């Protein structure tokens, strides 16, 4: 079911006129799986980022270095044009990534949680990750922070929080931001889940 929903979103994107401005060599789903594989194979620095300026600068330019300017523009365009679908897609993607062993022909992408956790840590715990989010629209920023907290919480439960990321301060801050937001469709669900953690 999840695979069908995610695959359906990418098929919808493939049919949109705005995709024509980008030079994709095949379906958008295959393109995004390739981008995700590249990012997961080249994670950012999560611990001791502030030890030297070079590492901070590398982290701040992480996405540009790994996937390039055009792909960043592609992601921003989809986030902008598919505003009404992004929350549902983000929730489906989170479930897909955290259910162990999910693998279907419709969605051939199932990275280990330990690799996804590195990016959750990047967004919650580094200057590079935080500065990247501050340049995004508020809906995207809130959703990334929300799912990053859920992923680190899951890593805590599984005993794989190898960077020792503490989410106890991030949670009340995010609750406050979500409460004051008018951008989120499933606002109450997010607040309930954060308060449970």
Secondary structure, 3 states (H helix, E strand, C coil): CHHHHHHHHHHHHHCCHHHHHCCCCCCHHHHHHHHHHHHHHCCCCCCCHHHCHHHHHHHHCHHHHHHHHHHHHHHHHHHHHCHHHHHHHHHHHHHHHHCCCCCECCECCCCCHHHHHHHHHHHHHCHHHHHHHHCCCHHHHHHHHHHHHHHHHHHHHHCCCCCCCCCHHHHHHHHHHHHCCCCCCCHHHHHHHHHHC
